[in-house]
Amino acid sequence: MTENKLQSQNIVIEDRNFVTISGVEQVDSFNDNNIVLSTIKGGLSIKGEGLNVAKLNLDDGSVKISGLINSIVYITKEGTPKNLIGKIFK
């Protein structure tokens, strides 16, 4: 786990229609509106419309997602977003 924390992770959004993410360990769940990934930096939630896992390569830890991207948020172990609003209403 310590090795993973030292590795870099890249998230590249192209025209809000494609996102490429490195450092992916597994896809936890997905549907048309939400994809949840386990990554080397923690849980990651991608929300949008018409989302599709276009390419998944667990050998090199990359995923490419297509669809309208509305948000990308790291999530805690409890499944809540790590942001100021989440902390205020905790």
mmCIF file as gemmi writes it, N, C-alpha and C atoms, coordinates in Angstrom:
data_model
loop_
_atom_site.group_PDB
_atom_site.id
_atom_site.type_symbol
_atom_site.label_atom_id
_atom_site.label_alt_id
_atom_site.label_comp_id
_atom_site.label_asym_id
_atom_site.label_entity_id
_atom_site.label_seq_id
_atom_site.pdbx_PDB_ins_code
_atom_site.Cartn_x
_atom_site.Cartn_y
_atom_site.Cartn_z
_atom_site.occupancy
_atom_site.B_iso_or_equiv
_atom_site.pdbx_formal_charge
_atom_site.auth_seq_id
_atom_site.auth_asym_id
_atom_site.pdbx_PDB_model_num
ATOM 1 N N . MET Axp A 1 ? 0.822 -1.191 0 1 0 ? 1 A 1
ATOM 2 C CA . MET Axp A 1 ? 0 0 0 1 0 ? 1 A 1
ATOM 3 C C . MET Axp A 1 ? 0.866 1.255 0 1 0 ? 1 A 1
ATOM 4 N N . THR Axp A 2 ? 1.981 1.249 0.726 1 0 ? 2 A 1
ATOM 5 C CA . THR Axp A 2 ? 2.86 2.407 0.765 1 0 ? 2 A 1
ATOM 6 C C . THR Axp A 2 ? 3.433 2.69 -0.619 1 0 ? 2 A 1
ATOM 7 N N . GLU Axp A 3 ? 3.774 1.633 -1.363 1 0 ? 3 A 1
ATOM 8 C CA . GLU Axp A 3 ? 4.274 1.808 -2.718 1 0 ? 3 A 1
ATOM 9 C C . GLU Axp A 3 ? 3.254 2.537 -3.577 1 0 ? 3 A 1
ATOM 10 N N . ASN Axp A 4 ? 1.977 2.173 -3.458 1 0 ? 4 A 1
ATOM 11 C CA . ASN Axp A 4 ? 0.928 2.797 -4.252 1 0 ? 4 A 1
ATOM 12 C C . ASN Axp A 4 ? 0.793 4.278 -3.952 1 0 ? 4 A 1
ATOM 13 N N . LYS Axp A 5 ? 0.959 4.668 -2.694 1 0 ? 5 A 1
ATOM 14 C CA . LYS Axp A 5 ? 0.823 6.078 -2.326 1 0 ? 5 A 1
ATOM 15 C C . LYS Axp A 5 ? 1.933 6.918 -2.948 1 0 ? 5 A 1
ATOM 16 N N . LEU Axp A 6 ? 3.084 6.304 -3.251 1 0 ? 6 A 1
ATOM 17 C CA . LEU Axp A 6 ? 4.19 7.025 -3.85 1 0 ? 6 A 1
ATOM 18 C C . LEU Axp A 6 ? 4.068 7.118 -5.364 1 0 ? 6 A 1
ATOM 19 N N . GLN Axp A 7 ? 3.257 6.275 -5.967 1 0 ? 7 A 1
ATOM 20 C CA . GLN Axp A 7 ? 3.057 6.308 -7.406 1 0 ? 7 A 1
ATOM 21 C C . GLN Axp A 7 ? 2.186 7.497 -7.78 1 0 ? 7 A 1
ATOM 22 N N . SER Axp A 8 ? 2.369 7.968 -8.994 1 0 ? 8 A 1
ATOM 23 C CA . SER Axp A 8 ? 1.546 9.089 -9.442 1 0 ? 8 A 1
ATOM 24 C C . SER Axp A 8 ? 0.274 8.57 -10.105 1 0 ? 8 A 1
ATOM 25 N N . GLN Axp A 9 ? -0.728 9.424 -10.093 1 0 ? 9 A 1
ATOM 26 C CA . GLN Axp A 9 ? -1.993 9.109 -10.739 1 0 ? 9 A 1
ATOM 27 C C . GLN Axp A 9 ? -2.347 10.282 -11.632 1 0 ? 9 A 1
ATOM 28 N N . ASN Axp A 10 ? -2.783 9.978 -12.834 1 0 ? 10 A 1
ATOM 29 C CA . ASN Axp A 10 ? -3.167 11.02 -13.775 1 0 ? 10 A 1
ATOM 30 C C . ASN Axp A 10 ? -4.633 10.878 -14.139 1 0 ? 10 A 1
ATOM 31 N N . ILE Axp A 11 ? -5.3 12.019 -14.225 1 0 ? 11 A 1
ATOM 32 C CA . ILE Axp A 11 ? -6.683 12.076 -14.682 1 0 ? 11 A 1
ATOM 33 C C . ILE Axp A 11 ? -6.721 13.109 -15.797 1 0 ? 11 A 1
ATOM 34 N N . VAL Axp A 12 ? -7.058 12.662 -17.005 1 0 ? 12 A 1
ATOM 35 C CA . VAL Axp A 12 ? -7.097 13.549 -18.162 1 0 ? 12 A 1
ATOM 36 C C . VAL Axp A 12 ? -8.522 13.575 -18.698 1 0 ? 12 A 1
ATOM 37 N N . ILE Axp A 13 ? -9.118 14.764 -18.697 1 0 ? 13 A 1
ATOM 38 C CA . ILE Axp A 13 ? -10.471 14.939 -19.228 1 0 ? 13 A 1
ATOM 39 C C . ILE Axp A 13 ? -10.351 15.588 -20.598 1 0 ? 13 A 1
ATOM 40 N N . GLU Axp A 14 ? -10.979 14.968 -21.602 1 0 ? 14 A 1
ATOM 41 C CA . GLU Axp A 14 ? -10.948 15.482 -22.966 1 0 ? 14 A 1
ATOM 42 C C . GLU Axp A 14 ? -12.343 15.971 -23.347 1 0 ? 14 A 1
ATOM 43 N N . ASP Axp A 15 ? -12.479 17.267 -23.525 1 0 ? 15 A 1
ATOM 44 C CA . ASP Axp A 15 ? -13.73 17.878 -23.989 1 0 ? 15 A 1
ATOM 45 C C . ASP Axp A 15 ? -14.949 17.467 -23.179 1 0 ? 15 A 1
ATOM 46 N N . ARG Axp A 16 ? -14.755 17.095 -21.936 1 0 ? 16 A 1
ATOM 47 C CA . ARG Axp A 16 ? -15.824 16.691 -21.022 1 0 ? 16 A 1
ATOM 48 C C . ARG Axp A 16 ? -16.584 15.447 -21.505 1 0 ? 16 A 1
ATOM 49 N N . ASN Axp A 17 ? -16.067 14.79 -22.539 1 0 ? 17 A 1
ATOM 50 C CA . ASN Axp A 17 ? -16.719 13.599 -23.084 1 0 ? 17 A 1
ATOM 51 C C . ASN Axp A 17 ? -15.924 12.321 -22.867 1 0 ? 17 A 1
ATOM 52 N N . PHE Axp A 18 ? -14.656 12.45 -22.53 1 0 ? 18 A 1
ATOM 53 C CA . PHE Axp A 18 ? -13.802 11.292 -22.281 1 0 ? 18 A 1
ATOM 54 C C . PHE Axp A 18 ? -12.917 11.597 -21.083 1 0 ? 18 A 1
ATOM 55 N N . VAL Axp A 19 ? -12.652 10.591 -20.281 1 0 ? 19 A 1
ATOM 56 C CA . VAL Axp A 19 ? -11.686 10.741 -19.194 1 0 ? 19 A 1
ATOM 57 C C . VAL Axp A 19 ? -10.804 9.497 -19.185 1 0 ? 19 A 1
ATOM 58 N N . THR Axp A 20 ? -9.502 9.713 -19.067 1 0 ? 20 A 1
ATOM 59 C CA . THR Axp A 20 ? -8.535 8.632 -18.956 1 0 ? 20 A 1
ATOM 60 C C . THR Axp A 20 ? -7.894 8.742 -17.576 1 0 ? 20 A 1
ATOM 61 N N . ILE Axp A 21 ? -7.886 7.638 -16.844 1 0 ? 21 A 1
ATOM 62 C CA . ILE Axp A 21 ? -7.383 7.634 -15.473 1 0 ? 21 A 1
ATOM 63 C C . ILE Axp A 21 ? -6.339 6.533 -15.338 1 0 ? 21 A 1
ATOM 64 N N . SER Axp A 22 ? -5.19 6.873 -14.76 1 0 ? 22 A 1
ATOM 65 C CA . SER Axp A 22 ? -4.17 5.864 -14.463 1 0 ? 22 A 1
ATOM 66 C C . SER Axp A 22 ? -4.205 5.557 -12.973 1 0 ? 22 A 1
ATOM 67 N N . GLY Axp A 23 ? -3.586 4.461 -12.587 1 0 ? 23 A 1
ATOM 68 C CA . GLY Axp A 23 ? -3.548 4.07 -11.182 1 0 ? 23 A 1
ATOM 69 C C . GLY Axp A 23 ? -4.82 3.391 -10.708 1 0 ? 23 A 1
ATOM 70 N N . VAL Axp A 24 ? -5.569 2.807 -11.626 1 0 ? 24 A 1
ATOM 71 C CA . VAL Axp A 24 ? -6.83 2.141 -11.287 1 0 ? 24 A 1
ATOM 72 C C . VAL Axp A 24 ? -6.548 0.704 -10.868 1 0 ? 24 A 1
ATOM 73 N N . GLU Axp A 25 ? -7.124 0.313 -9.737 1 0 ? 25 A 1
ATOM 74 C CA . GLU Axp A 25 ? -6.976 -1.059 -9.246 1 0 ? 25 A 1
ATOM 75 C C . GLU Axp A 25 ? -8.168 -1.924 -9.629 1 0 ? 25 A 1
ATOM 76 N N . GLN Axp A 26 ? -9.374 -1.359 -9.594 1 0 ? 26 A 1
ATOM 77 C CA . GLN Axp A 26 ? -10.563 -2.108 -10.004 1 0 ? 26 A 1
ATOM 78 C C . GLN Axp A 26 ? -11.743 -1.167 -10.177 1 0 ? 26 A 1
ATOM 79 N N . VAL Axp A 27 ? -12.745 -1.638 -10.925 1 0 ? 27 A 1
ATOM 80 C CA . VAL Axp A 27 ? -14.019 -0.934 -11.055 1 0 ? 27 A 1
ATOM 81 C C . VAL Axp A 27 ? -14.949 -1.538 -10.017 1 0 ? 27 A 1
ATOM 82 N N . ASP Axp A 28 ? -15.382 -0.727 -9.049 1 0 ? 28 A 1
ATOM 83 C CA . ASP Axp A 28 ? -16.247 -1.226 -7.978 1 0 ? 28 A 1
ATOM 84 C C . ASP Axp A 28 ? -17.7 -1.323 -8.418 1 0 ? 28 A 1
ATOM 85 N N . SER Axp A 29 ? -18.188 -0.321 -9.133 1 0 ? 29 A 1
ATOM 86 C CA . SER Axp A 29 ? -19.564 -0.345 -9.636 1 0 ? 29 A 1
ATOM 87 C C . SER Axp A 29 ? -19.687 0.656 -10.768 1 0 ? 29 A 1
ATOM 88 N N . PHE Axp A 30 ? -20.681 0.43 -11.614 1 0 ? 30 A 1
ATOM 89 C CA . PHE Axp A 30 ? -20.925 1.398 -12.681 1 0 ? 30 A 1
ATOM 90 C C . PHE Axp A 30 ? -22.344 1.261 -13.206 1 0 ? 30 A 1
ATOM 91 N N . ASN Axp A 31 ? -22.874 2.389 -13.646 1 0 ? 31 A 1
ATOM 92 C CA . ASN Axp A 31 ? -24.12 2.449 -14.398 1 0 ? 31 A 1
ATOM 93 C C . ASN Axp A 31 ? -24.02 3.675 -15.299 1 0 ? 31 A 1
ATOM 94 N N . ASP Axp A 32 ? -25.111 4.055 -15.938 1 0 ? 32 A 1
ATOM 95 C CA . ASP Axp A 32 ? -25.076 5.17 -16.887 1 0 ? 32 A 1
ATOM 96 C C . ASP Axp A 32 ? -24.75 6.514 -16.241 1 0 ? 32 A 1
ATOM 97 N N . ASN Axp A 33 ? -24.978 6.636 -14.922 1 0 ? 33 A 1
ATOM 98 C CA . ASN Axp A 33 ? -24.826 7.926 -14.252 1 0 ? 33 A 1
ATOM 99 C C . ASN Axp A 33 ? -23.678 8.001 -13.249 1 0 ? 33 A 1
ATOM 100 N N . ASN Axp A 34 ? -23.09 6.858 -12.873 1 0 ? 34 A 1
ATOM 101 C CA . ASN Axp A 34 ? -22.053 6.868 -11.838 1 0 ? 34 A 1
ATOM 102 C C . ASN Axp A 34 ? -21.117 5.673 -12.016 1 0 ? 34 A 1
ATOM 103 N N . ILE Axp A 35 ? -19.825 5.947 -11.936 1 0 ? 35 A 1
ATOM 104 C CA . ILE Axp A 35 ? -18.815 4.892 -11.957 1 0 ? 35 A 1
ATOM 105 C C . ILE Axp A 35 ? -17.94 5.085 -10.728 1 0 ? 35 A 1
ATOM 106 N N . VAL Axp A 36 ? -17.744 4.019 -9.959 1 0 ? 36 A 1
ATOM 107 C CA . VAL Axp A 36 ? -16.912 4.074 -8.758 1 0 ? 36 A 1
ATOM 108 C C . VAL Axp A 36 ? -15.704 3.171 -8.98 1 0 ? 36 A 1
ATOM 109 N N . LEU Axp A 37 ? -14.515 3.757 -8.794 1 0 ? 37 A 1
ATOM 110 C CA . LEU Axp A 37 ? -13.262 3.042 -8.998 1 0 ? 37 A 1
ATOM 111 C C . LEU Axp A 37 ? -12.466 2.974 -7.705 1 0 ? 37 A 1
ATOM 112 N N . SER Axp A 38 ? -11.694 1.909 -7.544 1 0 ? 38 A 1
ATOM 113 C CA . SER Axp A 38 ? -10.66 1.851 -6.513 1 0 ? 38 A 1
ATOM 114 C C . SER Axp A 38 ? -9.358 2.186 -7.215 1 0 ? 38 A 1
ATOM 115 N N . THR Axp A 39 ? -8.647 3.191 -6.694 1 0 ? 39 A 1
ATOM 116 C CA . THR Axp A 39 ? -7.394 3.611 -7.308 1 0 ? 39 A 1
ATOM 117 C C . THR Axp A 39 ? -6.282 3.596 -6.263 1 0 ? 39 A 1
ATOM 118 N N . ILE Axp A 40 ? -5.074 3.823 -6.722 1 0 ? 40 A 1
ATOM 119 C CA . ILE Axp A 40 ? -3.932 3.839 -5.808 1 0 ? 40 A 1
ATOM 120 C C . ILE Axp A 40 ? -3.994 5.01 -4.84 1 0 ? 40 A 1
ATOM 121 N N . LYS Axp A 41 ? -4.819 5.999 -5.121 1 0 ? 41 A 1
ATOM 122 C CA . LYS Axp A 41 ? -4.965 7.175 -4.259 1 0 ? 41 A 1
ATOM 123 C C . LYS Axp A 41 ? -6.276 7.179 -3.489 1 0 ? 41 A 1
ATOM 124 N N . GLY Axp A 42 ? -7.069 6.106 -3.594 1 0 ? 42 A 1
ATOM 125 C CA . GLY Axp A 42 ? -8.345 6.018 -2.884 1 0 ? 42 A 1
ATOM 126 C C . GLY Axp A 42 ? -9.501 5.823 -3.841 1 0 ? 42 A 1
ATOM 127 N N . GLY Axp A 43 ? -10.705 5.817 -3.274 1 0 ? 43 A 1
ATOM 128 C CA . GLY Axp A 43 ? -11.903 5.661 -4.084 1 0 ? 43 A 1
ATOM 129 C C . GLY Axp A 43 ? -12.129 6.881 -4.955 1 0 ? 43 A 1
ATOM 130 N N . LEU Axp A 44 ? -12.707 6.662 -6.132 1 0 ? 44 A 1
ATOM 131 C CA . LEU Axp A 44 ? -12.95 7.747 -7.068 1 0 ? 44 A 1
ATOM 132 C C . LEU Axp A 44 ? -14.332 7.56 -7.672 1 0 ? 44 A 1
ATOM 133 N N . SER Axp A 45 ? -15.148 8.607 -7.606 1 0 ? 45 A 1
ATOM 134 C CA . SER Axp A 45 ? -16.502 8.569 -8.151 1 0 ? 45 A 1
ATOM 135 C C . SER Axp A 45 ? -16.586 9.504 -9.348 1 0 ? 45 A 1
ATOM 136 N N . ILE Axp A 46 ? -17.031 8.967 -10.481 1 0 ? 46 A 1
ATOM 137 C CA . ILE Axp A 46 ? -17.229 9.76 -11.687 1 0 ? 46 A 1
ATOM 138 C C . ILE Axp A 46 ? -18.727 9.81 -11.942 1 0 ? 46 A 1
ATOM 139 N N . LYS Axp A 47 ? -19.289 11.012 -11.988 1 0 ? 47 A 1
ATOM 140 C CA . LYS Axp A 47 ? -20.722 11.175 -12.23 1 0 ? 47 A 1
ATOM 141 C C . LYS Axp A 47 ? -20.932 11.873 -13.555 1 0 ? 47 A 1
ATOM 142 N N . GLY Axp A 48 ? -22.021 11.501 -14.223 1 0 ? 48 A 1
ATOM 143 C CA . GLY Axp A 48 ? -22.321 12.104 -15.509 1 0 ? 48 A 1
ATOM 144 C C . GLY Axp A 48 ? -23.556 11.492 -16.129 1 0 ? 48 A 1
ATOM 145 N N . GLU Axp A 49 ? -23.614 11.55 -17.449 1 0 ? 49 A 1
ATOM 146 C CA . GLU Axp A 49 ? -24.751 11.022 -18.194 1 0 ? 49 A 1
ATOM 147 C C . GLU Axp A 49 ? -24.235 10.145 -19.327 1 0 ? 49 A 1
ATOM 148 N N . GLY Axp A 50 ? -24.853 8.991 -19.508 1 0 ? 50 A 1
ATOM 149 C CA . GLY Axp A 50 ? -24.453 8.079 -20.569 1 0 ? 50 A 1
ATOM 150 C C . GLY Axp A 50 ? -23.035 7.562 -20.414 1 0 ? 50 A 1
ATOM 151 N N . LEU Axp A 51 ? -22.611 7.341 -19.17 1 0 ? 51 A 1
ATOM 152 C CA . LEU Axp A 51 ? -21.239 6.894 -18.917 1 0 ? 51 A 1
ATOM 153 C C . LEU Axp A 51 ? -21.037 5.451 -19.351 1 0 ? 51 A 1
ATOM 154 N N . ASN Axp A 52 ? -19.86 5.183 -19.889 1 0 ? 52 A 1
ATOM 155 C CA . ASN Axp A 52 ? -19.521 3.854 -20.373 1 0 ? 52 A 1
ATOM 156 C C . ASN Axp A 52 ? -18.028 3.618 -20.146 1 0 ? 52 A 1
ATOM 157 N N . VAL Axp A 53 ? -17.684 2.454 -19.613 1 0 ? 53 A 1
ATOM 158 C CA . VAL Axp A 53 ? -16.271 2.08 -19.481 1 0 ? 53 A 1
ATOM 159 C C . VAL Axp A 53 ? -15.831 1.613 -20.863 1 0 ? 53 A 1
ATOM 160 N N . ALA Axp A 54 ? -15.174 2.509 -21.595 1 0 ? 54 A 1
ATOM 161 C CA . ALA Axp A 54 ? -14.801 2.228 -22.975 1 0 ? 54 A 1
ATOM 162 C C . ALA Axp A 54 ? -13.602 1.293 -23.059 1 0 ? 54 A 1
ATOM 163 N N . LYS Axp A 55 ? -12.652 1.442 -22.117 1 0 ? 55 A 1
ATOM 164 C CA . LYS Axp A 55 ? -11.451 0.605 -22.132 1 0 ? 55 A 1
ATOM 165 C C . LYS Axp A 55 ? -10.956 0.442 -20.708 1 0 ? 55 A 1
ATOM 166 N N . LEU Axp A 56 ? -10.685 -0.787 -20.321 1 0 ? 56 A 1
ATOM 167 C CA . LEU Axp A 56 ? -10.162 -1.087 -18.989 1 0 ? 56 A 1
ATOM 168 C C . LEU Axp A 56 ? -8.963 -2.01 -19.143 1 0 ? 56 A 1
ATOM 169 N N . ASN Axp A 57 ? -7.824 -1.595 -18.606 1 0 ? 57 A 1
ATOM 170 C CA . ASN Axp A 57 ? -6.622 -2.413 -18.643 1 0 ? 57 A 1
ATOM 171 C C . ASN Axp A 57 ? -6.045 -2.461 -17.231 1 0 ? 57 A 1
ATOM 172 N N . LEU Axp A 58 ? -6.336 -3.524 -16.511 1 0 ? 58 A 1
ATOM 173 C CA . LEU Axp A 58 ? -5.854 -3.649 -15.136 1 0 ? 58 A 1
ATOM 174 C C . LEU Axp A 58 ? -4.376 -4.017 -15.079 1 0 ? 58 A 1
ATOM 175 N N . ASP Axp A 59 ? -3.82 -4.493 -16.201 1 0 ? 59 A 1
ATOM 176 C CA . ASP Axp A 59 ? -2.386 -4.794 -16.23 1 0 ? 59 A 1
ATOM 177 C C . ASP Axp A 59 ? -1.554 -3.529 -16.049 1 0 ? 59 A 1
ATOM 178 N N . ASP Axp A 60 ? -1.96 -2.448 -16.716 1 0 ? 60 A 1
ATOM 179 C CA . ASP Axp A 60 ? -1.235 -1.184 -16.529 1 0 ? 60 A 1
ATOM 180 C C . ASP Axp A 60 ? -2.018 -0.186 -15.677 1 0 ? 60 A 1
ATOM 181 N N . GLY Axp A 61 ? -3.196 -0.585 -15.186 1 0 ? 61 A 1
ATOM 182 C CA . GLY Axp A 61 ? -3.966 0.241 -14.257 1 0 ? 61 A 1
ATOM 183 C C . GLY Axp A 61 ? -4.625 1.448 -14.883 1 0 ? 61 A 1
ATOM 184 N N . SER Axp A 62 ? -5.106 1.302 -16.117 1 0 ? 62 A 1
ATOM 185 C CA . SER Axp A 62 ? -5.73 2.446 -16.777 1 0 ? 62 A 1
ATOM 186 C C . SER Axp A 62 ? -7.168 2.137 -17.17 1 0 ? 62 A 1
ATOM 187 N N . VAL Axp A 63 ? -7.96 3.198 -17.226 1 0 ? 63 A 1
ATOM 188 C CA . VAL Axp A 63 ? -9.342 3.081 -17.667 1 0 ? 63 A 1
ATOM 189 C C . VAL Axp A 63 ? -9.676 4.312 -18.495 1 0 ? 63 A 1
ATOM 190 N N . LYS Axp A 64 ? -10.477 4.111 -19.534 1 0 ? 64 A 1
ATOM 191 C CA . LYS Axp A 64 ? -10.983 5.219 -20.337 1 0 ? 64 A 1
ATOM 192 C C . LYS Axp A 64 ? -12.497 5.153 -20.279 1 0 ? 64 A 1
ATOM 193 N N . ILE Axp A 65 ? -13.11 6.278 -19.93 1 0 ? 65 A 1
ATOM 194 C CA . ILE Axp A 65 ? -14.555 6.363 -19.755 1 0 ? 65 A 1
ATOM 195 C C . ILE Axp A 65 ? -15.091 7.386 -20.74 1 0 ? 65 A 1
ATOM 196 N N . SER Axp A 66 ? -16.198 7.038 -21.403 1 0 ? 66 A 1
ATOM 197 C CA . SER Axp A 66 ? -16.842 7.975 -22.318 1 0 ? 66 A 1
ATOM 198 C C . SER Axp A 66 ? -18.211 8.353 -21.774 1 0 ? 66 A 1
ATOM 199 N N . GLY Axp A 67 ? -18.73 9.472 -22.241 1 0 ? 67 A 1
ATOM 200 C CA . GLY Axp A 67 ? -20.017 9.994 -21.798 1 0 ? 67 A 1
ATOM 201 C C . GLY Axp A 67 ? -19.84 11.417 -21.304 1 0 ? 67 A 1
ATOM 202 N N . LEU Axp A 68 ? -20.924 12.059 -20.949 1 0 ? 68 A 1
ATOM 203 C CA . LEU Axp A 68 ? -20.86 13.43 -20.438 1 0 ? 68 A 1
ATOM 204 C C . LEU Axp A 68 ? -20.38 13.403 -18.992 1 0 ? 68 A 1
ATOM 205 N N . ILE Axp A 69 ? -19.208 13.973 -18.73 1 0 ? 69 A 1
ATOM 206 C CA . ILE Axp A 69 ? -18.608 13.973 -17.394 1 0 ? 69 A 1
ATOM 207 C C . ILE Axp A 69 ? -19.098 15.204 -16.634 1 0 ? 69 A 1
ATOM 208 N N . ASN Axp A 70 ? -19.784 14.992 -15.501 1 0 ? 70 A 1
ATOM 209 C CA . ASN Axp A 70 ? -20.255 16.102 -14.666 1 0 ? 70 A 1
ATOM 210 C C . ASN Axp A 70 ? -19.344 16.352 -13.474 1 0 ? 70 A 1
ATOM 211 N N . SER Axp A 71 ? -18.791 15.292 -12.878 1 0 ? 71 A 1
ATOM 212 C CA . SER Axp A 71 ? -17.899 15.483 -11.731 1 0 ? 71 A 1
ATOM 213 C C . SER Axp A 71 ? -17.019 14.26 -11.525 1 0 ? 71 A 1
ATOM 214 N N . ILE Axp A 72 ? -15.854 14.526 -10.935 1 0 ? 72 A 1
ATOM 215 C CA . ILE Axp A 72 ? -14.931 13.473 -10.513 1 0 ? 72 A 1
ATOM 216 C C . ILE Axp A 72 ? -14.51 13.828 -9.099 1 0 ? 72 A 1
ATOM 217 N N . VAL Axp A 73 ? -14.796 12.93 -8.15 1 0 ? 73 A 1
ATOM 218 C CA . VAL Axp A 73 ? -14.58 13.225 -6.736 1 0 ? 73 A 1
ATOM 219 C C . VAL Axp A 73 ? -13.925 12.027 -6.06 1 0 ? 73 A 1
ATOM 220 N N . TYR Axp A 74 ? -12.865 12.296 -5.283 1 0 ? 74 A 1
ATOM 221 C CA . TYR Axp A 74 ? -12.306 11.245 -4.433 1 0 ? 74 A 1
ATOM 222 C C . TYR Axp A 74 ? -13.255 11.023 -3.265 1 0 ? 74 A 1
ATOM 223 N N . ILE Axp A 75 ? -13.434 9.762 -2.882 1 0 ? 75 A 1
ATOM 224 C CA . ILE Axp A 75 ? -14.339 9.438 -1.785 1 0 ? 75 A 1
ATOM 225 C C . ILE Axp A 75 ? -13.568 8.771 -0.655 1 0 ? 75 A 1
ATOM 226 N N . THR Axp A 76 ? -14.066 8.959 0.565 1 0 ? 76 A 1
ATOM 227 C CA . THR Axp A 76 ? -13.44 8.363 1.739 1 0 ? 76 A 1
ATOM 228 C C . THR Axp A 76 ? -13.888 6.92 1.867 1 0 ? 76 A 1
ATOM 229 N N . LYS Axp A 77 ? -13.353 6.231 2.848 1 0 ? 77 A 1
ATOM 230 C CA . LYS Axp A 77 ? -13.741 4.843 3.084 1 0 ? 77 A 1
ATOM 231 C C . LYS Axp A 77 ? -15.21 4.716 3.439 1 0 ? 77 A 1
ATOM 232 N N . GLU Axp A 78 ? -15.784 5.759 4.028 1 0 ? 78 A 1
ATOM 233 C CA . GLU Axp A 78 ? -17.206 5.734 4.381 1 0 ? 78 A 1
ATOM 234 C C . GLU Axp A 78 ? -18.083 5.977 3.161 1 0 ? 78 A 1
ATOM 235 N N . GLY Axp A 79 ? -17.47 6.326 2.022 1 0 ? 79 A 1
ATOM 236 C CA . GLY Axp A 79 ? -18.229 6.534 0.804 1 0 ? 79 A 1
ATOM 237 C C . GLY Axp A 79 ? -18.746 7.951 0.634 1 0 ? 79 A 1
ATOM 238 N N . THR Axp A 80 ? -18.231 8.898 1.421 1 0 ? 80 A 1
ATOM 239 C CA . THR Axp A 80 ? -18.663 10.279 1.279 1 0 ? 80 A 1
ATOM 240 C C . THR Axp A 80 ? -17.562 11.086 0.612 1 0 ? 80 A 1
ATOM 241 N N . PRO Axp A 81 ? -17.917 12.066 -0.192 1 0 ? 81 A 1
ATOM 242 C CA . PRO Axp A 81 ? -16.901 12.875 -0.858 1 0 ? 81 A 1
ATOM 243 C C . PRO Axp A 81 ? -16.035 13.64 0.139 1 0 ? 81 A 1
ATOM 244 N N . LYS Axp A 82 ? -14.768 13.808 -0.207 1 0 ? 82 A 1
ATOM 245 C CA . LYS Axp A 82 ? -13.852 14.599 0.617 1 0 ? 82 A 1
ATOM 246 C C . LYS Axp A 82 ? -13.927 16.045 0.137 1 0 ? 82 A 1
ATOM 247 N N . ASN Axp A 83 ? -14.859 16.801 0.67 1 0 ? 83 A 1
ATOM 248 C CA . ASN Axp A 83 ? -14.933 18.212 0.332 1 0 ? 83 A 1
ATOM 249 C C . ASN Axp A 83 ? -15.442 18.995 1.526 1 0 ? 83 A 1
ATOM 250 N N . LEU Axp A 84 ? -15.398 20.288 1.436 1 0 ? 84 A 1
ATOM 251 C CA . LEU Axp A 84 ? -15.766 21.148 2.551 1 0 ? 84 A 1
ATOM 252 C C . LEU Axp A 84 ? -17.226 20.969 2.945 1 0 ? 84 A 1
ATOM 253 N N . ILE Axp A 85 ? -18.128 20.913 1.995 1 0 ? 85 A 1
ATOM 254 C CA . ILE Axp A 85 ? -19.554 20.759 2.3 1 0 ? 85 A 1
ATOM 255 C C . ILE Axp A 85 ? -19.799 19.445 3.034 1 0 ? 85 A 1
ATOM 256 N N . GLY Axp A 86 ? -19.145 18.376 2.582 1 0 ? 86 A 1
ATOM 257 C CA . GLY Axp A 86 ? -19.293 17.091 3.256 1 0 ? 86 A 1
ATOM 258 C C . GLY Axp A 86 ? -18.829 17.132 4.695 1 0 ? 86 A 1
ATOM 259 N N . LYS Axp A 87 ? -17.775 17.9 4.968 1 0 ? 87 A 1
ATOM 260 C CA . LYS Axp A 87 ? -17.265 18.014 6.334 1 0 ? 87 A 1
ATOM 261 C C . LYS Axp A 87 ? -18.189 18.853 7.209 1 0 ? 87 A 1
ATOM 262 N N . ILE Axp A 88 ? -18.784 19.901 6.641 1 0 ? 88 A 1
ATOM 263 C CA . ILE Axp A 88 ? -19.679 20.772 7.405 1 0 ? 88 A 1
ATOM 264 C C . ILE Axp A 88 ? -20.928 20.028 7.844 1 0 ? 88 A 1
ATOM 265 N N . PHE Axp A 89 ? -21.517 19.255 6.941 1 0 ? 89 A 1
ATOM 266 C CA . PHE Axp A 89 ? -22.771 18.569 7.234 1 0 ? 89 A 1
ATOM 267 C C . PHE Axp A 89 ? -22.574 17.157 7.75 1 0 ? 89 A 1
ATOM 268 N N . LYS Axp A 90 ? -21.39 16.84 8.182 1 0 ? 90 A 1
ATOM 269 C CA . LYS Axp A 90 ? -21.059 15.506 8.696 1 0 ? 90 A 1
ATOM 270 C C . LYS Axp A 90 ? -21.775 15.186 9.975 1 0 ? 90 A 1
